């Protein structure tokens, strides 16, 4: 395997910067929505209910969505495989950009910050946030309720 050239490295860094800007914009937009309306009334996809039912049957009701454990819930070999199978069920246009990178809050009661954010696929973001919205965990952020 050969190492990338300096030009290729610059291009990779530009792509990485573009991804970071896009992911941060997505996170800011989503959190603005949570501040503007009760998360329990928010629909993230046309198939939120299907995703939620699939999540619950795949991962079970004991999956702790309020405060995530990145290693236990996403990075262990068993969970990586479980998530891969789950995510792949949504390829083929069922969920647009299902495998793009997204930023997910670790603790649902807090906003986005460096300490409270992890990198996941868009499908993982949607799945966890749909479950949090259905559980009412994101309602705390709605400014119109305060």
Buried (B, 14 or more C-beta within 10 A) or exposed (E): EEEEEEEEEEEEEEEEEEEEEEBEEBBEEBBEBBBEBBBBEBEBBEBBEBBBEBBEEBBEEEBEBEBBEEEEBBEEEEBEEBBEEBBEBBEEEBBEEBEBBBBBBBBBEBBBEEEBBBBBBBBBBBBBBBBBBBBEBBBBBBEEEE
